[in-house]
């Protein structure tokens, strides 16, 4: 694999999620003895930038980034209201949709650093609607932050291989995947990634004790929350290791907080762990050029406030409430890395459903909420202690990447659950599919246990 220069490495990693390589991690403004992850090829990794150069490489203090994500998806359930449920990547069936438009970039000047990325498209609604912390207090935080995916300021300390201190909104660990689809092997994330947090709001400290290791510490408002649910902030950290030969990456992310609205006695613990291995690398081959797999396992629980972690308790302690999941993907590149085939899937078990993405128009974890449509919150998808939820998914896709800035992806996905969860033909909006329709008193959202989906995605970045 061609070795990436330091200046190019700084550009190509500028917009990665924080657990991955980024420009501030690798190339500090003040020259130092070594640089974290210097010379390590991350272009093959799930959740990382695949580029090896940038059109903005000559800019000194600011590195722009632009992402555009457009998709078309259809399902065999063919809901009459065209609504996709149970996904943070998709929102509408049988329609072309602008899922995401992000633009912004990174500022660096004598150790001072800042990053901002906008968030337009369906994700500006899909992601905030899964955060109910803004219902505590005023000022409509879900709207205040809706059009921002990342925005933080910080400072780089030229110690060891770099120490960064940042405050603001930044990407969370997301079960290995990147928030930006252009960096992922698959489009519809497995349950493990889709049900873990996309962002944090708070402070972080990144410490690079060596070229191959990064340690992070977090002090945040909570689990994918703009605000704080209770009196306790979220605490956590991350450990990342990359081998010098670029073939291995290991990430461990751990979190502890109180994220059940109005139940301060309930505490949450979560551990997310991923291993990536590139087991074949022949960059000059005319056929297969590289092969790699990713394996992720998550485990966590909530305890107190009427639930009892990993095992059922007595009448006072309450039932078990935990999260256990895994996902595996394998990817094969060929044709000088212009084509790739990925296959994989995962499983998730979440008694109590505290991390399940509630179907659109179904869930209302806080009482008497002001909902934007007549049906949202009116037909709750129950998430009571002891409620069972088991989900599984399989997917395969084919990518055509004519250059490093654009990807065309065709993906087939099958998802299932032990309870009705996905949108059926009757949809989740009304008997006609329109929000303006007067509801039939006998109507209920149509949920089914499985779906087969086709996704065509067009992904661009510079």
Phi, psi and omega in degrees: 000133180299132180288134182271132180290162182297317183293319178292320180301322179297321182288312189289341180258009189295332187242027179278160175296161194291338179283348179265177174297139169218171189300322182290330178290320193266322185230087176292156181296318179274123183299138180227175186300312181226173180226134184299137177059024181300129176078001180274129180278115179253002188294340181270347191283139173297128181089017182226160178293131180266000183281157175241006177198172181216149177290346182256020189294343182268000180278138192271308189254347182222129178246106182288158173218139177223129176235136173227129184230110179240136179219162171225129181223150177217154181226154180292344176284335174047062181297140185291339180264005176062017185267132173267134176240159177073027181215143171259354179268331187238154179225328188227136175269149171058029178217147167287132180226142170275100182288318184206137167231112179242133169215150183162221178159193186241134175253137176218126179207107176049048178092331175289140184216150177203153178216139171218144174221130177283172179213101176240164183102187185297333180295337178291346173253317185299317184284309179300330183292348177268003179246114182258005179296330179298346178286352172267112182090192187241192176080010170048060184299329180298329176274326179301317185260357190306322188260022177235126174265325177214141172196110180211160175235157181189189181217141178259124176261127185277064180236148184051236176254023176117134173230127180241133175241120185232153174218139181141212177254126181219165183292142174272189186278334167057033175053046178088317185293159171271153174293334182265118188300334180299342184257359185257153176286329182236158181269301175280108183294150173295164182306325182302314180280321185290342182249012172248165194290148178264333184213159172234149177236107183168225181233152175216153174233122179255125181239127178248092180285341179209177180293338189249001187229140171228135177239133179237146173235139184236140167228107194225166179294326180162192186283106184042060182223131176293322182246192182246127183291315185231203184275346185263132173284168174275141180235147178180187180190169184220145176233127180234134175231135173232133181287152182296333180274006174072008187262350184225139172221135177230135180228134172231124180239136184221140188221146175216130181191184179236102193234021174259117185303127176067014177233077186292338180286346182271123182247146183243134172236141179212136177233125182240128187221131184225143175234128175241134179225125171266108188259000177210131181211103178230078187299337182264003181291145176275354181244247178285129182258327176198157177220143182206159174225158174232138179230124182234137175226131179239144174212141180189177181199167168241139183219140182097163179063034176098004175228160193228037172067233189273353180220151178295136177253193178279189184298331180279317183286325179093179183281170176295144177214102186214173179229125176221126184207164176205152174212149181222135175223144176234138184228138180234126177256147177203176182062046181058038177066018176272349179227150177206146177237129180234141173216152179165196181170192182191178178224155177213134174237122187220071175302134185094341174058027186286345175246002180291135172290116182291138177303141180306132179079007186251323194255144174214081184291342175249139183286153171057038179284151173275107186262147185286343176230167184290339184257340184292119183091350184278340181232078189299137167274110193298140176223055181271155175309130180094344177297130184271146170210124175229126180232155178214159179206150173227143177208158172212146179214164176232129181249137167245122185235080184299334170210177189282359181254353182221142177226132171251125187232131172246122187229139175246132185225136169240128177231146180215162179213163181279350178228158175302125189217322184270156182293126174270188185298328182285352177071188184233018187248305179192179181290342176256345183096354181256143179287343182276351182285135172292126187290135168293129182300342179265358183281144173220152176304144182263105178247141181231169188272350182206165174207148170246130190228143171245132181235129169245119183237142176239116190239130182229143173205144170222000000 
